[in-house]
């Protein structure tokens, strides 16, 4: 980097600091992108995959007819909006009305009631006095808190499903009216032309063709919420299909969506992680933010991770409440740091004023005890770091440098996420639409939009067109 002649040493130093900070921000952003795309509990990977599917399905439908293409576009874009926004927004509505009416904290995760000993620690380690008081209030009204959380799940999911059904009905009415208008316009234009040519011959010959634990788990996982919503959307689409042609198309499409949005991605990622371990002896199961930010590499190099692993190992088989307390009292432990960086442990967010709505979220150094902490996920972080550290020490013994080791780990992690997302996008955005278009073009009298055929038949029967 070149600096202007005559600049003071202070100015040059400040410039270097600014460049370093900018590089750090870029690195963190890259890590956040890969971490988000590789997070099985994030909605963003689903949105990316679904967007590819929306483009592919709309393009494929345009090939078989303009009206069908518009119908598909409304369906896909409208559904994606409802699918992504409806549940979170209806939850916000519920929180701001029902929870507010009962004066209870909507941020508290009722799964925290499962272990009474941990619940006591949740109160003890609450990040603020107000939150502690709210938790104590919920402790006295446990049944009400559980019911409100469960009803919030039913309300938000049910309203999202109702919104989709409303969209479907409105879309079908709009498309059918549009087709009728176009068919009548085409017929009138043709009739006028025939009259001008003194010819009344009509050559068109249309053809026709005939609440337990499972519920609770679903209630608290954004992705599992989507399973239910997509299941309802699939059912509604199949039941409410206007024609056998539309039913077959939805069957192919929905099967592909359910597979590549929720099932295949996890299996592909596991296979790629297994391949990286077998072929390169590198464990890449950790969150991308942990692998990318450099803190783990420093702890490996200075040996602090060894002490962290030993201290965590001493409590890993202890009672859950002891492990929970260890997490709160050992913030400098590298396992705990990695769990925080992975967002397995939720940090307390500094509250915003109404005028700070666009301000970036500021996290404190305190754990938000209202959020549910899955101790098994923290244990998995320990196991993955332990395995990676063992691979790291073996690599150093064989002559590999620390820099090269982590460089390859980052490369393998990024490659696995890109391959996973890319494969699902290709399947949803290219392969599935191609199968649907091929089925339509190959099938006998199946190329034209079936709804258009039915409407033409009805208009002829009513004598509106001939």
GINORCOR-V407132 format. One record per residue. RES is the residue in one small letter. PHI is phi as a letter, one per 30 degrees, with the letter a starting at -180 (999 if undefined). D_FIRST is the distance of its C-alpha to the first C-alpha in whole Angstrom. Layout:
BEGIN
res = {RES;RES}
phi = {PHI;PHI}
d_first = {D_FIRST;D_FIRST}
END
This chain:
BEGIN
res = {x;x;x;x;x;x;x;x;x;x;x;x;x;x;x;x;x;x;x;x;x;x;x;x;x;x;x;x;x;x;x;x;x;x;x;x;x;x;x;x;x;x;x;x;x;x;x;x;x;x;x;x;x;x;x;x;x;x;x;x;x;x;x;x;x;x;x;x;x;x;x;x;x;x;x;x;x;x;x;x;x;x;x;x;x;x;x;x;x;x;x;x;x;x;x;x;x;x;x;x;x;x;x;x;x;x;x;x;x;x;x;x;x;x;x;x;x;x;x;x;x;x;x;x;x;x;x;x;x;x;x;x;x;x;x;x;x;x;x;x;x;x;x;x;x;x;x;x;x;x;x;x;x;x;x;x;x;x;x;x;x;x;x;x;x;x;x;x;x;x;x;x;x;x;x;x;x;x;x;x;x;x;x;x;x;x;x;x;x;x;x;x;x;x;x;x;x;x;x;x;x;x;x;x;x;x;x;x;x;x;x;x;x;x;x;x;x;x;x;x;x;x;x;x;x;x;x;x;x;x;x;x;x;x;x;x;x;x;x;x;x;x;x;x;x;x;x;x;x;x;x;x;x;x;x;x;x;x;x;x;x;x;x;x;x;x;x;x;x;x;x;x;x;x;x;x;x;x;x;x;x;x;x;x;x;x;x;x;x;x;x;x;x;x;x;x;x;x;x;x;x;x;x;x;x;x;x;x;x;x;x;x;x;x;x;x;x;x;x;x;x;x;x;x;x;x;x;x;x;x;x;x;x;x;x;x;x;x;x;x;x;x;x;x;x;x;x;x;x;x;x;x;x;x;x;x;x;x;x;x;x;x;x;x;x;x;x;x;x;x;x;x;x;x;x;x;x;x;x;x;x;x;x;x;x;x;x;x;x;x;x;x;x;x;x;x;x;x;x;x;x;x;x;x;x;x;x;x;x;x;x;x;x;x;x;x;x;x;x;x;x;x;x;x;x;x;x;x;x;x;x;x;x;x;x;x;x;x;x;x;x;x;x;x;x;x;x;x;x;x;x;x;x;x;x;x;x;x;x;x;x;x;x;x;x;x}
phi = {999;c;c;d;d;j;d;d;d;d;d;d;d;d;d;d;d;d;d;d;d;d;d;d;d;d;d;d;d;d;d;d;d;d;d;d;d;c;d;d;c;c;d;d;e;d;d;d;d;d;d;d;d;d;d;d;d;d;d;d;d;d;d;c;l;d;d;d;d;d;d;d;d;d;d;d;d;d;d;d;d;d;e;d;c;d;d;e;d;d;d;d;d;d;d;d;c;d;d;d;d;d;h;c;d;d;d;d;d;d;d;d;d;e;c;d;d;d;e;d;d;e;d;d;c;e;d;b;d;d;d;d;d;d;d;d;d;d;d;d;b;e;d;d;e;d;d;d;d;d;d;d;d;d;d;d;d;d;d;d;d;d;d;d;d;d;d;d;d;d;d;d;d;d;d;d;d;d;d;e;d;d;d;d;d;d;d;d;d;d;d;d;d;d;d;d;c;h;b;c;d;c;c;d;b;d;c;b;b;e;999;d;d;d;d;d;d;d;d;c;c;e;d;d;e;d;e;d;d;d;d;d;d;d;d;d;d;d;d;c;d;d;b;e;d;d;d;d;d;d;d;d;d;d;d;d;d;d;d;d;d;c;c;d;e;d;d;d;d;d;d;d;d;d;d;d;d;d;d;c;h;b;d;c;d;d;e;e;d;d;d;d;d;j;d;d;e;d;d;d;d;c;i;d;d;d;d;d;d;d;d;d;d;d;c;d;c;d;d;e;d;d;d;d;d;e;d;d;c;b;d;d;d;d;d;d;e;d;d;d;d;d;i;d;c;d;c;d;d;d;e;c;d;d;d;c;e;c;d;d;d;c;c;d;c;c;d;d;d;d;d;d;c;d;d;d;d;d;d;d;d;e;d;d;d;e;d;d;d;d;d;d;d;d;d;d;d;d;j;d;d;d;d;d;d;d;d;d;d;d;d;d;d;d;d;d;d;d;d;d;d;d;d;d;d;d;d;d;c;b;d;d;d;d;d;d;d;d;d;d;d;d;d;d;h;c;d;d;e;d;d;d;d;d;d;d;d;d;d;d;d;d;i;d;b;c}
d_first = {0;4;7;10;13;15;14;16;15;16;14;10;12;13;10;9;13;12;10;12;15;14;14;17;19;18;19;22;23;23;25;27;28;29;31;33;33;35;37;40;41;39;40;37;37;41;40;37;40;43;40;40;44;45;43;45;48;48;47;50;52;52;53;56;57;55;57;56;53;53;55;52;49;51;52;49;46;49;50;46;46;49;48;44;45;49;49;46;48;51;50;49;52;54;52;52;56;58;56;56;59;60;57;56;52;51;48;50;50;54;53;53;56;57;57;59;57;54;55;56;52;51;52;51;48;47;44;46;50;50;49;52;54;54;54;57;59;58;59;62;62;61;63;62;58;59;61;59;56;58;59;56;55;58;57;54;55;58;57;54;56;59;56;55;59;59;56;58;61;60;58;61;63;60;60;64;64;61;63;67;65;64;67;69;67;67;71;72;70;71;75;74;73;76;79;78;78;82;81;81;80;77;76;74;75;73;73;72;71;72;62;62;59;58;58;56;53;53;53;50;47;46;46;49;50;49;51;54;53;52;56;57;56;57;60;60;59;61;64;64;63;65;66;66;63;61;62;61;58;57;58;56;53;53;54;51;49;51;50;46;45;47;48;46;43;43;45;42;40;42;43;39;39;42;40;37;39;42;39;36;38;35;36;34;37;35;33;30;28;30;28;25;24;24;26;29;27;27;30;31;29;30;34;34;35;38;40;39;41;44;44;44;47;49;49;49;53;54;55;53;53;52;49;48;48;46;43;44;44;41;38;36;37;35;37;38;34;34;37;35;32;34;36;39;40;39;38;39;38;38;40;39;41;42;39;37;37;34;32;30;33;32;34;35;36;39;41;43;46;47;46;47;46;46;47;47;44;42;44;43;39;41;42;39;37;40;40;36;36;39;37;34;36;38;35;33;37;37;33;31;28;27;24;25;28;27;24;28;29;27;27;31;31;29;31;34;33;32;35;38;37;36;40;42;40;41;45;45;43;45;47;50;50;50;53;55;54;56;59;60;60;62;64;67;67;64;62;62;61;64;65;65;68;69;69;70;73;74;74;76;79;78;79;76;75;77}
END
